[in-house]
Structures are given as structure tokens and as C-alpha cells.
Amino acid sequence: MARSLIKKYKYSRGCLTPVSRRKCCSSFDCGQRNYSLYVNRVLKEVVPQNGMSSYTVDVINSLVNDIFERIAVEACNMMYFRNRCTLTPQDIQKAVYLLLPRKLAKSAVTFGSEAVHRYVHY
């Protein structure tokens, strides 16, 4: 058991350090998230017989990342304007109402509120 424990560490400068370290990165260093798996799952639920090309999935992925970043920046600005240190769901809802058209924003806030309610209570 001791040998397997030692193999996971390397010896450097008089102490043992883990061999595989994950880099801690901020949102600016990591790049964009990939939502292609989720896009394909939703498409198969809605229209099971149709598919999408990889180019179309990339376009939708960049669209989702762009909207997410805009909402996050606007909600963060609202948080700073109110001199608060905590980002609340109300900040995010107001940012959505500011950025999206009226009907789209209303349905997005409704579905988002339901999802948060289900996550908290189940």
C-alpha cells in the first residue's frame, strides 16, 4: 500500500508533490464551455428523427456562451451598482429582462425560476 501511495507522488525539492495537478483557472483562462452534448440531447427530445451538422452545433454553442457572458456581466454590474457582494437571482432576472426581448425574457425567467425551485426543493 505504501508503494502505490508513493507512486502517485513525485519527489522534488525535499518533499512529495502530487504528479497530476489540475490547474486552477479563472473563467478568462479556461475559454468557452461546450454545450454541444446538451444541444443534441434537447434536439433528440424535440425532434428525434432530425440531426444537426457540427458547424450548426458550434454556432449554437457560441451563441449560448455569448448570451451567458452578457447576462453574467450585466448581473455583476447590477450587483456592484447596489453595493452588494452577493449575486442574487433577482440580479440575474433583471439582467435577462434588460438583454432579451419581452416575450423571450418572460419565458426565460419563468423557466429559470421553475428550474431553481425544483433544484432547491427536491
N, C-alpha and C positions, 0 to 999 in steps of 0.2 A: 504494500500500500504506500509506503514511503517513497518507493521508486517512481510510482505513477504520479505522485504528487510533485516530485522534483522535476519530472519531465515536462510538466505544464509550465514551469518557470525557467527563466534563463538567468544565469549568473552574470551580473555586471556591476562593477564598482563596489564590490563587497556586499551586495545584497541581492536577494532574489526578486525579480520583477516578472509580472505575467508576460507570456510570449505574445499572445494576441490581445492587444489593447484596442478598444474601439475609440476612435477619435471623437471627442466632444466637439460638436459643431453647432453654430448658431444657424438660424434659418437662412442667412445670407450665404453661408458656406456650402450648405447641402444642395442647393439648386432647387429644382422643382420636384414636387411629388408626382407619382404616376398613378392615375386613376383609371387606366385602361381596363383593368380587370373588372372594376365596378361598372364601367360603361357597358362592357359586354354582357355582364350579368343582368343589368336593367334592360338592355335591348332584348335579351332572350326571354325575359319575363313578359315584355310588352308584345314583341313580335317574334315568336320562336322560329319562324322559317327564314327570316332575313338575317344577313350579316353585314359587317362593315369592313372597309379596307383599313389597312394600318395607317394610311395617311389621314383618313377621316377620324380615326381614334386619336391620333396625335393632335389634330386640330381641336377636338373636343377637350382633350387633356389640357392644352394650353389655355383654352377658354375658361375652364374650371379654375386653373391656377391663377389666371388673371383676375377673375371675379373674387376669388378668395382673398387675394392680396389686397385688392381695392377695399373690400369690406373690412379687413383687418386694420388697414391703415386709417380708414375713416373712423372706425370704432375706437382706435387708440387715440386719435386726435380728440374725439369727444370726451374720452376719459381724462385727457390732460386739460381740456378746457374747463372741466368741472373740478379740477384739482383733486382727483381721486387716484388711488394706487391700484384699484381693483377693476378689472374689466367685467362688467355685468351683462347679463342677457339683454337688458334694456338698451345698453350701448350698441350692441350688435343689431338689435331690431331697428333702432333709429338709423344706423348706418345703411341697412338694407333699404329702408324707406327712402333714404336720400339718393341712393345709387341706382335703384331699379325702377322701372315704370310702375304705375299704380297697381294694376291687377297682378302683375308678376310679383311685386313686393308683398302684396297682401297674402297671396297664396304661399310664397316662400316663408313668411313669418308664421303663418298658420301651421304649415307642415313642420317647420323647425320647432315651434313651441310644443307640438304634439310629440315629436321625437324626444325632446328634452324631458317632457313629462313622463313618457314611457320609460326612459333611461333611469330617471330618479326614483320612480315608484315601483319598478319591477326588478 
